[in-house]
Structures are given as C-alpha cells and as structure tokens.
C-alpha cells in the first residue's frame, strides 16, 4: 500500500489546521453559512436533511487494518456507531457534530486519510477495480496509476473550480469492475507492443442525462498519461457550461462539440503541456509502483478448504457466491456482503469494521478494499484460511452469501438522509431483499444486479442495473420508475424505461412480477436475467408490469 511521505503528511495536517480555523469562525459567527459552504465542501462536509455528513476519501478503495480500525473508532466516538460505504468507494458519517469535525479530520490524518476533494466542483476521489492487484484476469494493477492521478489532481490550482464535479476511474483487467464508461474519464489499462498504457474514455456519466463514455485516445503511454489528462481537463474547463449546472458535465460538452472536435482540442493542448512535465511523473510512478508490490504469498495445502466445502453446506453456499479467482495459486478473493436482507445496503457497524480489520491482519496480508457495489473485499486470502474467515464473519453477521444476487442491491441513502433525494431508497432495497428471502428464490434467479437511486442524480447507478429503480416526486407522492437491461461492464448499456412509474407500496410487487416472468420464460436455469432480457426484449416484462394496459391494448 502507498504510505504518506513527509510532503503528504505536512499537506494533510496543514489542511486540517486550516479547516479547524474555518470551523471555529463558523461557530463564533464570523462566517455565515453561505460563506462557510464552499469551504466545508472542499473538505467533504455536507449539510444533509438532519445533520452534517462527512464524506471520507478511500482512494481507489484500499484500506489497511489500522485505517479500518480508525474508521470504527470515529464511528463510535463521533457518530452513531456505524459508517456508510458508498458507490464512490468512500465512507460517509451521517451524524457528526460540527465542533467535532476538526478532531475527526485530525484522527483521519493519524492513519494517512482525509476528506479532501470528496465534494465540490473538482476532481473527486479516484476509484479503481476493487479486485486490483489480485484478479486472475488483470493485465496491470491500476492502483499505482490511480495513486499517481490522485496526487496530480489533489489541490491542482487550475482544477479547484471546474464547471462541475469530475470523476476518474481506472481499470486494469479484462473485465471492467470499475464502471469506467460511466465516468467523466475512464482509464482502461492495456498492453500494446509490450508496453503498458491506457485507453482514454471520456464523457461517460449517469444522472439526468446518462451517456456511455467514448474513446478519446486508444492508447496513451504511462509517460504521457498525466499531461494527457491535464490537457483533457483543461479543454473542458474552458469549454464547459457554467450557465446551467445540469449541462455542465463533460459528457454534455463532448455531446455538443462531438468527440472529433474534443480530440483535436485535447491533442493541441497536450502538445503545449507535455514539455511542462519533464519526466517527473514517471519518477513518481516508479516510487508509487514499489509501494504496491504484491504481498509474500505463501504456499500451503488447501485440504482444510476442500473438507469444509464438502462437509458444510452453509460454507459451500458462501464460497460459491462470495469468492472470485485469484492470480496466485491457492488464493481467493473474498467479498464480504454488507447487504444482509433487511439491513441498510453499505452500512457497517464499528464492531463489524473491527472484525474486518482483525481478519485482514490475521489472514489477509493486512489489506481491505471497498467496492463501488458497497461491499468489503479481502483481496488476498489463502483458501486454507477461508473456513476460519467464514466463521469469524458469521459471528459478526457478515457471512451473507448473496454477492451478485437479488439482495446484493446498490442503493443511495435517499430521503432517509440526502437533501437532494425525492424518494426513499433504503426501505425499497430492504423490502426487495426481504421479500425474495421469504420466497427462497434468490439462488434460483441467479446473477442479477438491482440498483436504486432516490433522485435523478443517480448515485445508486440505476441506469446500469439489470433492473434499475429511480425514485421521483410526483405531486408530493413517491413514484418509482423501472428500467431494464442496463449493464455497467465493459459492454456498458443504459437501461430502457418500462413505462409509467409505481407508487411506494407497488414497487416491490412490480419487481416480483418482473422476476417471476423471467423464471417462467428463461430457456434454462443457466440463462441469466440479462441474457433472457436481451433475447426476449421488453414486451413480456411490460405485459407483466401493466396487465390492465396490455389487456386494453389487445381489446
């Protein structure tokens, strides 16, 4: 893992001291809320429905056990005993008191963490594949590149007041687990003629105008990566709309100007800025890469795993759903679900965080990851340790075997917390998960991604859900639109809207009708929901959702 150097340490401490003084001035009245707002947003502090919310950066989703322990302590001391892991691989505290925020930031700095640029019109927390450094299909570990981009973008003087927020994601595997085509810039690491570089994808995004990113440049060497990013963001900073925040994202700029025009402008700007970098970025990258050397994988027999797998059906179910192939022989990647049916997706208690930290120390080479799907990853676990890991998770209420299934739902906080939300998300996610647990159909349904957003901003990624749910306000009443067929992988597709929305008490029965239709019409148990939807199209699902309308149409 990357460790702070003297510059990093001094920089973060200086920001803590600066913001501490700003908080003191807000409390004594020297700053109005209007004056304080841009200052707090630069440090990840929001004012939500009921209280302040602090969003803490977890760069590219990577944590040590020490950092996870500190997050647990902060949840217990300053919040209500839990934290919420987000689709940006961050953690949010929903109930901090303003006078405590400087102490929280100081405690974060003690373990090389911060909340800088987790909000505001700037380059946000850089995200990456949560299986980075471990995945069997990986071409290159994206974390060194993500860390390089993080250092370049943090407090970048030109990019602190962009037209709108800006999000960058990095993937280094054949399968895209970072949803790079839904980002302002997606970096897809690849090998060309024996050299590792990046395909640059630009103009993706969800929200009120969902768009799939377009290829800006097919291959950029790592030596040219930072100047190329600098050129791209510079071009948008000049062209981007500032008259209308709904049209300010780079996806709109690319759409209005066309990818060819943007590409020409970026190439011109790149020629200007490249000489300014002088190779320093590559020296930095080499230092960073050394910090991400693989752990010392051990050789050990896997008989304990094999015995447990054969003898214990509960362990076998967990292993079948929550484990992924690892690049090292005898190892696996374990995903810990934060989606126990009935619980809030993405929430973890302080006690659960400490259990995860201890497991990482004992069995996981001291590494944890946060996924954009709001789960926690143990990236390096030897199979011989998995029975003991499963037992520890089970004791902590963290052994739910549902990764990639119906109840593994992405959900934004919705109207339970968010000031922008127009409908509830959390209760809908809880209701769907609980209903299909009652029906005992989750395993039969198989792989399925349900994603829920409580407003048009799409923090729940509903546009790329196999089933997407968008909660809106219709004349003061919650109304939920459904989209089908979305896909957030390397073959990204925006889901198609089914038709009129559903009331709060109708949405769970509507999802049940969709999935019962799928079970009835699939060609074989192996045909996934997404495959069946692509084969069948929208019509049979619309018939199930709107039976009265279809009858009237037929008559």
For each residue, the residues with C-beta under 8 A, 3 or more apart:
1: 62 64 291 292 367
2: 59 62 143 147 288 291 292
3: 112 291
4: 8 9 12 112
5: 8 9
6: 9 10
7: 10 11
8: 4 5 11 12 112
9: 4 5 6 12 13 109 112
10: 6 7 13 14
11: 7 8 14 15 154 155
12: 4 8 9 15 16 109 112 114 116
13: 9 10 16 17 109
14: 10 11 17 18
15: 11 12 18 19 43 105 114 116
16: 12 13 19 20 102 105 106 109 114
17: 13 14 20 21
18: 14 15 21 22
19: 15 16 22 23 39 40 43 101 102 105
20: 16 17 23 24 102 105 106
21: 17 18 24 25
22: 18 19 25 26 31 36 39 40
23: 19 20 26 27 98 99 101 102
24: 20 21 27 28
25: 21 22 28 30 31 36
26: 22 23 29 30 31 33 36 40 98
27: 23 24 98 99
28: 24 25
29: 26
30: 25 26
31: 22 25 26 35 36 39
32: 35 36
33: 26 36 37 47
34: 37
35: 31 32 38 39
36: 22 25 26 31 32 33 39 40
37: 33 34 40 41 47
38: 35 41 42 120
39: 19 22 31 35 36 42 43
40: 19 22 26 36 37 43 45 46 47
41: 37 38 44 45 46 119 120
42: 38 39 116 117 119 120 122 160
43: 15 19 39 40 105 115 116
44: 41 54 55 56 57 115 116 117 118 119
45: 40 41 52 53 54 55 101 115 119
46: 40 41 52 53 54 55 119 419
47: 33 37 40 52 53 419
48: 51 52 53 94 417 418 419
49: 415 416 417 418 419
50: 94 95 417
51: 48 94 95 96 97
52: 45 46 47 48 95 96 97 98 101
53: 45 46 47 48 92 93 94 96 417
54: 44 45 46 92 93 96 101 104 115
55: 44 45 46 86 90 91 92 115 118 119
56: 44 71 90 91 92 93 108 113 114 115 118
57: 44 90 113 114 115 116 117 118 125
58: 61 62 63 89 90 91 113 125 370
59: 2 62 125 126 146 147 150
60: 89 126 127 128 132 142 143 146 147 150 170
61: 58 89 127 128 130 132 369 370 371 372 377
62: 1 2 58 59 132 143 367 368 369
63: 58 67 68 71 367 368 369 370
64: 1 67 68 111 360 366 367 368
65: 68 69 357 358 360 361 366 368
66: 69 70 111 357
67: 63 64 70 71 111 112 113
68: 63 64 65 71 72 353 354 356 357 360 368
69: 65 66 72 73 353 354 357
70: 66 67 73 74 107 108 110 111 113
71: 56 63 67 68 74 75 83 91 353
72: 68 69 75 76 350 351 353 354 357
73: 69 70 76 77 107 350
74: 70 71 77 78 79 83 93 104 107 108
75: 71 72 78 79 80 81 82 83 93 349 350 353
76: 72 73 79 81 350
77: 73 74
78: 74 75 93 96 97 100 103 104
79: 74 75 76 82 83 93 94 95 96
80: 75 94 95
81: 75 76 349 350
82: 75 79 347 348 349 350
83: 71 74 75 79 91 92 93 347 348 350 353
84: 91 92 93 94 344 346 347 413
85: 89 90 91 92 338 346 347 348 370 374 375 376
86: 55 89 90 91 92 346 374 459
87: 372 373 374 410 412 459 460 461
88: 118 124 125 127 167 372
89: 58 60 61 85 86 125 127 128 130 370 371 372
90: 55 56 57 58 85 86 118 125 370
91: 55 56 58 71 83 84 85 86 370
92: 53 54 55 56 83 84 85 86 413
93: 53 54 56 74 75 78 79 83 84 96 104
94: 48 50 51 53 79 80 84 413 417
95: 50 51 52 79 80
96: 51 52 53 54 78 79 93 100 101 104
97: 51 52 78 100 101
98: 23 26 27 52 101
99: 23 27 102
100: 78 96 97 103 104
101: 19 23 45 52 54 96 97 98 104 105
102: 16 19 20 23 99 105 106
103: 78 100 106 107
104: 54 74 78 93 96 100 101 107 108
105: 15 16 19 20 43 101 102 108 109 114 115
106: 16 20 102 103 109 110
107: 70 73 74 103 104 110 111
108: 56 70 74 104 105 111 113 114 115
109: 9 12 13 16 105 106 112 113 114
110: 70 106 107
111: 64 66 67 70 107 108
112: 3 4 8 9 12 67 109
113: 56 57 58 67 70 108 109
114: 12 15 16 56 57 105 108 109
115: 43 44 45 54 55 56 57 105 108 118
116: 12 15 42 43 44 57 154 155
117: 42 44 57 120 122 123 124 125 153 154 155
118: 44 55 56 57 88 90 115 124 125
119: 41 42 44 45 46 55 124 165
120: 38 41 42 117 160 165
121: 161 162 163 164 165 166
122: 42 117 153 156 159 160 161 162 165 166
123: 117 126 153 156 159 162 166 167 168 233
124: 88 117 118 119 165 166 167 168
125: 57 58 59 88 89 90 117 118 150
126: 59 60 123 146 147 149 150 153 168 169 170
127: 60 61 88 89 146 167 168 169 170 178 183 372
128: 60 61 89 132 142 143 146 169 170 171 172 178
129: 132 135 138 142 170 171 172 173 176 177 178
130: 61 89 177 178 369 370 371 372 373 377 379
131: 134 135 138 173 177 324 333 369 377 379
132: 60 61 62 128 129 135 138 141 142 143 172 369 379
133: 138 141 143 292 294 379
134: 131 138 326 327 328 331 333 379 380
135: 129 131 132 138 173 175 177 324 325 326 327 333
136: 324 325 326 327
137: 173 174 175 325
138: 129 131 132 133 134 135 141 172 173 174 327
139: 172 173 174 189 190 191 196
140: 145 172 189 190 191 196
141: 132 133 138 144 172 292
142: 60 128 129 132 145 146 170 171 172 178 187 189
143: 2 60 62 128 132 133 146 147 170 292
144: 141 147 148 285 288 289 291 292
145: 140 142 148 149 170 172 187 189 198 222 225 285
146: 59 60 126 127 128 142 143 149 150 170
147: 2 59 60 126 143 144 150 151 288 291 292
148: 144 145 151 152 225 226 281 284 285 288
149: 126 145 146 152 153 168 170 187 225 226 229
150: 59 60 125 126 146 147 153 154
151: 147 148 154 284
152: 148 149 156 226 229 230 281
153: 117 122 123 126 149 150 156 159 168
154: 11 116 117 150 151
155: 11 116 117 160
156: 122 123 152 153 159 160
157: 160
158: 233 234 237
159: 122 123 153 156 162 166 233 237
160: 42 120 122 155 156 157
161: 121 122
162: 121 122 123 159 165 166 233 236 237 240
163: 121 236 237 240 241 242 248 249
164: 121 240 245 248 249
165: 119 120 121 122 124 162 249
166: 121 122 123 124 159 162 184 185 233 236 250
167: 88 123 124 127 183 184 185 205
168: 123 124 126 127 149 153 183 184 185 186 187 229
169: 126 127 128 178 179 180 183 185 186 187
170: 60 126 127 128 129 142 143 145 146 149 178 180 186 187 189 198
171: 128 129 142 176 177 178 180 186 187 188 189
172: 128 129 132 138 139 140 141 142 145 189
173: 129 131 135 137 138 139 176 177
174: 137 138 139 490
175: 135 137 489 490
176: 129 171 173 179 180 181 188 488 489 490 492
177: 129 130 131 135 171 173 371
178: 127 128 129 130 142 169 170 171 186 372
179: 169 176 182 183 372 461 464 488 492
180: 169 170 171 176 183 186 187 188 201 204 213
181: 176 186 201 204 212 213 490 492
182: 179 186 204 205 206 210 212 213 461 463 464 488 492
183: 127 167 168 169 179 180 186 201 204 205 213
184: 166 167 168 202 203 204 205 249 250 251
185: 166 167 168 169 200 201 202 213 229 232 233 250
186: 168 169 170 171 178 180 181 182 183 200 201 202 204 213
187: 142 145 149 168 169 170 171 180 198 199 200 201 225
188: 171 176 180 198 199 201 490
189: 139 140 142 145 170 171 172 196 197 198
190: 139 140 196 197 198 199 219
191: 139 140 194 195 196 197
192: 195 197 219
193:
194: 191
195: 191 192 221
196: 139 140 189 190 191 222
197: 189 190 191 192 219 220 221 222 225
198: 145 170 187 188 189 190 219 220 222 225
199: 187 188 190 215 217 218 219 220
200: 185 186 187 215 216 217 220 228 232
201: 180 181 183 185 186 187 188 204 213 214 215 216
202: 184 185 186 213 214 216 232 250 254 259 262
203: 184 211 213 214 216 250 251 253 254 255 259 262
204: 180 181 182 183 184 186 201 211 212 213 214 251 492
205: 167 182 183 184 209 210 211 213 249 250 251
206: 182 210 458 461 462 463 464
207: 210 249 456 457 458
208: 246 456 457 458
209: 205 246 249 251 252
210: 182 205 206 207 458 463 494
211: 203 204 205 251 254 255 494
212: 181 182 204 492 493 494
213: 180 181 182 183 185 186 201 202 203 204 205 251 492
214: 201 202 203 204 254 259
215: 199 200 201 218 259
216: 200 201 202 203 232 259 262 263 266
217: 199 200 220 228 263 266
218: 199 215
219: 190 192 197 198 199
220: 197 198 199 200 217 224 225 228
221: 195 197 224 225
222: 145 196 197 198 225 282 285
223: 279 281 282
224: 220 221 227 228 270 274
225: 145 148 149 187 197 198 220 221 222 228 229 281
226: 148 149 152 229 230 277 281
227: 224 230 231 270 273 274 276 277 281
228: 200 217 220 224 225 231 232 266 270
229: 149 152 168 185 225 226 232 233
230: 152 226 227 233 234 269 270 273 277
231: 227 228 234 235 266 267 269 270 272 273
232: 185 200 202 216 228 229 235 236 266 269
233: 123 158 159 162 166 185 229 230 236 237
234: 158 230 231 237 238 269 273
235: 231 232 238 239 262 265 266 269
236: 162 163 166 232 233 239 240 250 253
237: 158 159 162 163 233 234 240
238: 234 235
239: 235 236 253 257 265
240: 162 163 164 236 237 248 249 250 253
241: 163 244 247 248 252 253
242: 163 248
243: 247
244: 241 247 248
245: 164 248
246: 208 209
247: 241 243 244 252
248: 163 164 240 241 242 244 245 252
249: 163 164 165 184 205 207 209 240 252 253
250: 166 184 185 202 203 205 236 240 253 254
251: 184 203 204 205 209 211 213 254 255
252: 209 241 247 248 249 255 256
253: 203 236 239 240 241 249 250 256 257 262
254: 202 203 211 214 250 251 257 258 259 262
255: 203 211 251 252 258
256: 252 253
257: 239 253 254 261 262
258: 254 255 261 262
259: 202 203 214 215 216 254 262 263
260: 263 264
261: 257 258 264 265
262: 202 203 216 235 253 254 257 258 259 265 266
263: 216 217 259 260 266 267
264: 260 261 267 268
265: 235 239 261 262 268 269
266: 216 217 228 231 232 235 262 263 269 270
267: 231 263 264 270 271
268: 264 265 271 272
269: 230 231 232 234 235 265 266 272 273
270: 224 227 228 230 231 266 267 273 274
271: 267 268 274
272: 231 268 269 275
273: 227 230 231 234 269 270 276 277
274: 224 227 270 271 277
275: 272 278
276: 227 273
277: 226 227 230 273 274 280 281
278: 275
279: 223 282 283
280: 277 283 284
281: 148 152 223 225 226 227 277 284 285
282: 222 223 279 285 286
283: 279 280 286 287
284: 148 151 280 281 287 288
285: 144 145 148 222 281 282 288 289
286: 282 283 289 290
287: 283 284 290 291
288: 2 144 147 148 284 285 291 292
289: 144 285 286 292 293
290: 286 287 293
291: 1 2 3 144 147 287 288
292: 1 2 133 141 143 144 147 288 289
293: 289 290
294: 133 297 328
295: 365 367 380
296: 365
297: 294 328 330 331 380 382
298: 382
299: 329 330
300: 330 382 384
301: 304 384
302: 305 306 330 382 383 384
303: 306 307 384
304: 301 307 308 383 384 387
305: 302 308 309 319 383 384 386 387
306: 302 303 309 310
307: 303 304 310 311
308: 304 305 311 312 315 316 386 387 390
309: 305 306 312 315 316 319
310: 306 307 316
311: 307 308
312: 308 309 315 316 387
313: 316 317
314: 317 318 394 399 401
315: 308 309 312 318 319 386 387 390
316: 308 309 310 312 313 319 320
317: 313 314 320 321 401 443
318: 314 315 321 322 323 390 399 401
319: 305 309 315 316 322 323 386 390
320: 316 317 323 401
321: 317 318 401 402 403 404 405
322: 318 319 334 335 336 337 401 403
323: 318 319 320 332 333 334 335 386
324: 131 135 136 332 333 335
325: 135 136 137 332 333
326: 134 135 136 331 332 333 380
327: 134 135 136 138 331
328: 134 294 297 331 380
329: 299
330: 297 299 300 302 382 383 384
331: 134 297 326 327 328 380 381 382 383
332: 323 324 325 326 381 382 383 386
333: 131 134 135 323 324 325 326 377 378 379 380 381
334: 322 323 377 378 381 386 389
335: 322 323 324 371 375 376 377 378 403
336: 322 356 375 376 377 378 393 398
337: 322 340 375 398 399 400 401 402 403 408
338: 85 343 345 346 347 348 374 375 376 398
339: 343 345 346 374 375 400 402 407 408 409 433
340: 337 343 397 398 400
341: 400 402 407 430 433 434 436 437
342: 430 433 434
343: 338 339 340 347 430
344: 84 347 411 426 429 430
345: 338 339 374 409 410 411 426 429
346: 84 85 86 338 339 374 411
347: 82 83 84 85 338 343 344
348: 82 83 85 338 352 353 356 376
349: 75 81 82 352 353
350: 72 73 75 76 81 82 83 353 354
351: 72 354 355 396
352: 348 349 355 356 396 397 398
353: 68 69 71 72 75 83 348 349 350 356 357
354: 68 69 72 350 351 357 358
355: 351 352 358 359 392 393 395 396 398
356: 68 336 348 352 353 359 360 368 376 378 396 398
357: 65 66 68 69 72 353 354 360 361 368
358: 65 354 355 361 362 392
359: 355 356 362 363 364 378 389 392 393
360: 64 65 68 356 357 363 364 365 366 367 368 378
361: 65 357 358 364 366
362: 358 359 385
363: 359 360 378 381 382 385 388 389
364: 359 360 361 367 368 378 379 380 381
365: 295 296 360 380
366: 64 65 360 361
367: 1 62 63 64 295 360 364 378 379 380
368: 62 63 64 65 68 356 357 360 364 376 377 378 379
369: 61 62 63 130 131 132 376 377 379
370: 58 61 63 85 89 90 91 130 374 375 376 377
371: 61 89 130 177 335 374 375 376 377
372: 61 87 88 89 127 130 178 179 461
373: 87 130 408 410
374: 85 86 87 338 339 345 346 370 371 410 411
375: 85 335 336 337 338 339 370 371 403 408
376: 85 335 336 338 348 356 368 369 370 371
377: 61 130 131 333 334 335 336 368 369 370 371
378: 333 334 335 336 356 359 360 363 364 367 368 381 389
379: 130 131 132 133 134 333 364 367 368 369
380: 134 295 297 326 328 331 333 364 365 367
381: 331 332 333 334 363 364 378 385 386 389
382: 297 298 300 302 330 331 332 363 385 386
383: 302 304 305 330 331 332 386
384: 300 301 302 303 304 305 330
385: 362 363 381 382 388 389
386: 305 308 315 319 323 332 334 381 382 383 389 390
387: 304 305 308 312 315 390 391
388: 363 385 391 392
389: 334 359 363 378 381 385 386 392 393
390: 308 315 318 319 386 387 393 394 399
391: 387 388 394 395
392: 355 358 359 388 389 395 396
393: 336 355 359 389 390 396 398 399
394: 314 390 391 397 398 399
395: 355 391 392
396: 351 352 355 356 392 393 399
397: 340 352 394
398: 336 337 338 340 352 355 356 393 394
399: 314 318 337 390 393 394 396
400: 337 339 340 341 407
401: 314 317 318 320 321 322 337
402: 321 337 339 341 405 406 407 408 442
403: 321 322 335 337 375 408
404: 321 408 447 448 449
405: 321 402 408 442 443 445 446 447 448
406: 402 409 432 433 436 441 442 445 448 450 515
407: 339 341 400 402 432 433 436 437 442
408: 337 339 373 375 402 403 404 405 449
409: 339 345 406 429 432 433 450 451 452
410: 87 345 373 374 449 450 451 452 460 461 465
411: 344 345 346 374 414 425 426 428 429 451 452 460
412: 87 418 421 425 452 453 454 455 459 460
413: 84 92 94 416 417 418 421 425 426 454
414: 411 417 418 421 423 424 425 426 428 452 453 454 455 471
415: 49 418 421 422 423 424 425 454 471
416: 49 413 424 425 426 427
417: 48 49 50 53 94 413 414 421
418: 48 49 412 413 414 415 421 454 455 459
419: 46 47 48 49
420: 455 457
421: 412 413 414 415 417 418 424 425 454 455 471
422: 415 454 455 456 471 472 473 478
423: 414 415 454 455 471 472 473 478 479 480 504
424: 414 415 416 421 427 428 454 471 478 504
425: 411 412 413 414 415 416 421 428 429 452 453 454 460 471
426: 344 345 411 413 414 416 429 430
427: 416 424 430 431
428: 411 414 424 425 431 432 452 469 471 480 504 507 508
429: 344 345 409 411 425 426 432 433 450 452
430: 341 342 343 344 426 427 433 434
431: 427 428 434 435 508
432: 406 407 409 428 429 435 436 450 508 511
433: 339 341 342 406 407 409 429 430 436 437
434: 341 342 430 431 437 438
435: 431 432 438 439 508 512
436: 341 406 407 432 433 439 441 442 445 512 515
437: 341 407 433 434 440 442
438: 434 435
439: 435 436 512
440: 437
441: 406 436 444 445 515 519
442: 402 405 406 407 436 437 445
443: 317 405 446
444: 441 519 525
445: 405 406 436 441 442 448 515 518 519 529
446: 405 443 525 528 529
447: 404 405 528 529 530
448: 404 405 406 445 466 467 515 528 529 530
449: 404 408 410 464 465 466 467 488
450: 406 409 410 429 432 465 466 467 468 469 511
451: 409 410 411 460 461 462 464 465 467 468 469 486
452: 409 410 411 412 414 425 428 429 460 462 465 468 469 470 471
453: 412 414 425 456 457 458 459 460 461 462 468 469 470 471
454: 412 413 414 415 418 421 422 423 424 425 459 460 471
455: 412 414 418 420 421 422 423 458 459 470 471 472
456: 207 208 422 453 470 472
457: 207 208 420 453
458: 206 207 208 210 453 455 461 462 463 470
459: 86 87 412 418 453 454 455
460: 87 410 411 412 425 451 452 453 454 469
461: 87 179 182 206 372 410 451 453 458 464 465 468 488
462: 206 451 452 453 458 465 468 469 470 483 486 495
463: 182 206 210 458 468 483 486 494 495
464: 179 182 206 449 451 461 468 486 487 488 492 493 494 495
465: 410 449 450 451 452 461 462 468 469 483 486 488 495
466: 448 449 450 484 485 486 487 495 529 530 533
467: 448 449 450 451 482 483 484 495 511 514 529
468: 450 451 452 453 461 462 463 464 465 482 483 484 486 495
469: 428 450 451 452 453 460 462 465 480 481 482 483 507 511
470: 452 453 455 456 458 462 480 481 482 483
471: 414 415 421 422 423 424 425 428 452 453 454 455 478 479 480
472: 422 423 455 456 478 479 480 481 501
473: 422 423 476 477 478 479
474: 477 478 479 501
475:
476: 473
477: 473 474 503
478: 422 423 424 471 472 473 474 503 504
479: 423 471 472 473 474 501 502 503
480: 423 428 469 470 471 472 501 502 503 504 506 507 510
481: 469 470 472 497 498 501
482: 467 468 469 470 497 498 501 502 507 510 511 514 545
483: 462 463 465 467 468 469 470 486 494 495 496 497 498
484: 466 467 468 495 496 498 514 533 538 541
485: 466 493 495 496 530 533 534 538
486: 451 462 463 464 465 466 468 483 493 494 495
487: 464 466 491 492 493 530
488: 176 179 182 449 461 464 465 492
489: 175 176 492
490: 174 175 176 181 188
491: 487
492: 176 179 181 182 204 212 213 464 487 488 489
493: 212 464 485 486 487
494: 210 211 212 463 464 483 486
495: 462 463 464 465 466 467 468 483 484 485 486
496: 483 484 485 538
497: 481 482 483
498: 481 482 483 484 538 541 542 545
499: 542 545 546 549
500: 546
501: 472 474 479 480 481 482
502: 479 480 482 506 507 510
503: 477 478 479 480 506 507
504: 423 424 428 478 480 507
505:
506: 480 502 503 509 510
507: 428 469 480 482 502 503 504 510 511
508: 428 431 432 435 511 512
509: 506 512 513
510: 480 482 502 506 507 513 514 545
511: 432 450 467 469 482 507 508 514 515
512: 435 436 439 508 509 515 516
513: 509 510 516 517 544 545
514: 467 482 484 510 511 517 518 541 544 545
515: 406 436 441 445 448 511 512 518 519 529
516: 512 513 519 520 544
517: 513 514 520 521 540 541 543 544
518: 445 514 515 521 522 529 532 533 541
519: 441 444 445 515 516 522
520: 516 517
521: 517 518 532 536 540
522: 518 519 525 527 529 532
523: 527 532 535
524: 527
525: 444 446 522
526:
527: 522 523 524 531 532 535
528: 446 447 448 531 532
529: 445 446 447 448 466 467 515 518 522 532 533
530: 447 448 466 485 487 533 534
531: 527 528 534 535
532: 518 521 522 523 527 528 529 535 536
533: 466 484 485 518 529 530 536 537 538 541
534: 485 530 531 537
535: 523 527 531 532
536: 521 532 533 539 540 541
537: 533 534 540
538: 484 485 496 498 533 541 542
539: 536 542 543
540: 517 521 536 537 543 544
541: 484 498 514 517 518 533 536 538 544 545
542: 498 499 538 539 545 546 550
543: 517 539 540 546 547 550
544: 513 514 516 517 540 541 547
545: 482 498 499 510 513 514 541 542
546: 499 500 542 543 549 550
547: 543 544 550 551
548: 551 552
549: 499 546 552 553
550: 542 543 546 547 553 554
551: 547 548 554 555
552: 548 549 555
553: 549 550
554: 550 551
555: 551 552
